[in-house]
Amino acid sequence: MIRRIREWRIDRMTDRVARRPHGRAARETYGAPDVHSFAWEPVLDALALGPDDRLLDVGCGGGIFLRRALETGCYAVGLDHSREMVKLARRNSGVEIVRGEATALPFADGAFTAVSSIVAFFFFAEPVAPLREFRRVLDRERGRLAVYTTPPELKGTPAAPYPLATRGHFYTDSELEGLAREAGFAEAGVTRPDGAQLLAARR
């Protein structure tokens, strides 16, 4: 009984703080002008966005990254499964924000030329399913993906602190690349910007 209560508390805290952010503290964190800014340039460099691109940001949080992405001239859409983050992102980003799940994206096949996901992949319990959805909504000729996530050696550090880290999913570089290939991506590779993991793939 005590263990179940402890696990429930960890789940509740993880949801409130990161997995399904809500509450005043979450709004302040994910609405901050520099939230996850360490990931912005590596992701943008990998995607090389331009005015003829259509970007989908999955797990967009408060939508701050989308404001930076718009500076490339691209068209952008954000998606998040947290009601509060959707509301926050709509206020912050100035672009279309959709509530939905990464495993069932509410978009047509080939609707985007690029998909990004920043510090969200960590929480996907079945990683191949969202990757297949990312690939499905990407353009057959120009589709590319950038996923910024946390490697296993950072478990227990400020990048993935306990007890939140017990609810995350970590992969080696080769495992992460293998997941993308299992999902059908023709090209995939992992780099290490500042010790994090950046999965870049082409449809």
C-alpha positions as CSV (number, residue, x, y, z in Angstrom):
1,M,0.0,0.0,0.0
2,I,2.8,2.4,0.9
3,R,4.6,1.6,-2.3
4,R,1.5,2.2,-4.4
5,I,1.0,5.6,-2.7
6,R,4.6,6.5,-3.4
7,E,4.3,5.5,-7.1
8,W,1.1,7.5,-7.4
9,R,2.8,10.6,-6.0
10,I,5.7,10.2,-8.4
11,D,3.3,9.8,-11.3
12,R,1.3,12.9,-10.2
13,M,4.5,15.0,-9.8
14,T,5.8,13.8,-13.2
15,D,2.6,14.7,-14.9
16,R,2.4,18.1,-13.3
17,V,6.0,19.1,-13.9
18,A,6.8,17.5,-17.3
19,R,4.8,14.7,-18.8
20,R,1.4,16.6,-18.9
21,P,2.4,20.0,-17.5
22,H,-0.3,21.9,-15.6
23,G,-0.6,24.5,-12.9
24,R,1.0,27.9,-12.3
25,A,4.5,26.6,-12.0
26,A,4.3,24.7,-15.2
27,R,2.9,27.7,-17.0
28,E,5.7,29.8,-15.7
29,T,8.3,27.2,-16.7
30,Y,7.1,26.4,-20.2
31,G,6.1,30.0,-20.9
32,A,9.6,31.4,-20.1
33,P,11.3,33.0,-23.1
34,D,14.3,30.7,-22.9
35,V,12.7,27.4,-22.0
36,H,14.7,24.6,-23.7
37,S,16.6,27.2,-25.7
38,F,19.7,25.0,-25.5
39,A,17.9,22.7,-28.0
40,W,16.7,25.3,-30.5
41,E,19.7,25.8,-32.7
42,P,20.8,22.2,-32.9
43,V,17.2,21.3,-34.0
44,L,17.0,24.1,-36.5
45,D,20.4,23.3,-37.9
46,A,19.3,19.7,-38.4
47,L,16.1,20.7,-40.2
48,A,17.5,23.6,-42.2
49,L,14.1,25.2,-42.4
50,G,13.2,27.8,-45.0
51,P,10.1,29.7,-46.3
52,D,8.8,26.8,-48.3
53,D,8.8,24.4,-45.2
54,R,5.9,23.3,-43.1
55,L,6.9,22.4,-39.6
56,L,5.1,20.4,-37.0
57,D,6.5,20.6,-33.4
58,V,5.3,17.7,-31.3
59,G,5.1,18.2,-27.6
60,C,5.3,22.0,-28.2
61,G,4.7,22.9,-24.5
62,G,4.3,26.7,-24.2
63,G,5.1,27.3,-27.9
64,I,8.3,29.3,-27.3
65,F,10.4,27.2,-29.8
66,L,7.8,27.9,-32.5
67,R,8.4,31.6,-32.2
68,R,12.1,31.0,-33.0
69,A,11.2,28.6,-35.8
70,L,9.0,31.2,-37.5
71,E,12.1,33.4,-37.9
72,T,13.2,31.0,-40.6
73,G,10.2,32.0,-42.6
74,C,8.6,28.6,-42.4
75,Y,4.9,27.8,-41.7
76,A,4.5,26.1,-38.3
77,V,2.0,24.1,-36.3
78,G,2.3,22.9,-32.7
79,L,0.8,19.9,-31.0
80,D,0.6,19.0,-27.3
81,H,-1.5,16.6,-25.2
82,S,-1.8,19.0,-22.2
83,R,-4.8,21.3,-22.3
84,E,-2.9,24.0,-20.3
85,M,0.1,23.9,-22.7
86,V,-2.2,24.1,-25.7
87,K,-3.8,27.3,-24.2
88,L,-0.4,28.7,-23.3
89,A,1.1,28.0,-26.7
90,R,-1.8,29.6,-28.5
91,R,-1.2,32.8,-26.5
92,N,2.6,32.7,-27.0
93,S,3.3,31.4,-30.5
94,G,0.8,33.1,-32.8
95,V,0.5,29.8,-34.8
96,E,-2.0,27.0,-35.0
97,I,-1.8,24.8,-31.9
98,V,-3.6,21.4,-31.8
99,R,-4.4,19.2,-28.8
100,G,-3.6,15.6,-29.6
101,E,-1.4,12.5,-29.1
102,A,1.9,11.8,-30.7
103,T,0.7,8.2,-31.5
104,A,-2.3,9.5,-33.5
105,L,-1.4,12.8,-35.1
106,P,-4.6,14.5,-36.4
107,F,-3.0,15.5,-39.8
108,A,-3.0,14.1,-43.3
109,D,-0.3,12.0,-44.8
110,G,2.6,14.1,-46.1
111,A,1.2,17.3,-44.5
112,F,4.6,18.6,-43.3
113,T,8.1,18.8,-44.6
114,A,9.7,18.8,-41.1
115,V,8.8,17.5,-37.7
116,S,10.6,18.5,-34.5
117,S,10.2,17.2,-30.9
118,I,12.2,18.7,-28.1
119,V,12.5,17.1,-24.7
120,A,9.3,15.1,-25.2
121,F,10.4,11.8,-26.7
122,F,11.7,10.8,-23.2
123,F,8.1,10.2,-22.2
124,F,6.9,8.1,-25.1
125,A,6.3,4.6,-23.7
126,E,6.1,3.0,-27.1
127,P,8.8,4.9,-29.1
128,V,8.3,3.4,-32.5
129,A,4.6,4.3,-32.7
130,P,5.1,8.1,-32.6
131,L,8.1,7.8,-34.9
132,R,5.8,6.0,-37.4
133,E,3.3,8.8,-37.1
134,F,6.1,11.4,-37.6
135,R,7.1,9.7,-40.8
136,R,3.5,9.4,-42.0
137,V,2.8,13.1,-41.8
138,L,6.1,13.9,-43.5
139,D,6.4,14.7,-47.2
140,R,7.8,11.8,-49.2
141,E,10.5,13.8,-51.0
142,R,11.5,16.4,-48.5
143,G,10.4,15.1,-45.1
144,R,13.0,15.3,-42.3
145,L,12.9,14.8,-38.5
146,A,14.8,16.2,-35.5
147,V,14.2,14.7,-32.1
148,Y,16.1,16.2,-29.1
149,T,16.2,13.9,-26.1
150,T,18.2,12.8,-23.1
151,P,20.8,10.0,-23.2
152,P,21.0,7.3,-20.5
153,E,24.2,8.6,-18.9
154,L,22.3,11.8,-17.9
155,K,19.8,9.8,-15.8
156,G,19.8,11.3,-12.3
157,T,21.4,14.6,-13.3
158,P,19.5,18.0,-13.6
159,A,18.7,17.0,-17.2
160,A,16.7,14.0,-15.9
161,P,16.4,14.2,-12.1
162,Y,15.0,11.6,-9.8
163,P,12.3,10.6,-9.3
164,L,11.1,12.0,-12.6
165,A,13.8,9.9,-14.4
166,T,12.1,6.7,-13.2
167,R,9.2,7.6,-15.6
168,G,11.4,8.3,-18.6
169,H,12.8,6.1,-21.4
170,F,16.4,6.2,-22.3
171,Y,18.2,4.8,-25.3
172,T,21.8,4.5,-26.5
173,D,22.7,6.3,-29.7
174,S,22.5,3.0,-31.7
175,E,19.2,2.1,-30.1
176,L,17.7,5.5,-30.9
177,E,18.9,5.2,-34.5
178,G,17.5,1.7,-34.7
179,L,14.1,2.9,-33.5
180,A,13.9,5.4,-36.4
181,R,14.9,2.8,-38.9
182,E,12.3,0.4,-37.4
183,A,9.7,3.1,-37.9
184,G,10.6,3.2,-41.6
185,F,13.0,6.2,-41.9
186,A,15.4,5.7,-44.8
187,E,18.2,7.7,-43.2
188,A,18.9,8.2,-39.5
189,G,21.8,9.3,-37.3
190,V,22.4,10.6,-33.8
191,T,24.7,13.4,-32.7
192,R,25.6,14.8,-29.3
193,P,25.0,18.5,-28.9
194,D,26.3,19.5,-25.5
195,G,25.9,15.9,-24.3
196,A,22.3,15.5,-25.2
197,Q,21.0,13.3,-28.1
198,L,19.8,14.7,-31.4
199,L,18.2,12.2,-33.7
200,A,18.1,13.5,-37.3
201,A,16.3,11.4,-39.9
202,R,14.9,11.6,-43.4
203,R,11.7,10.0,-44.6
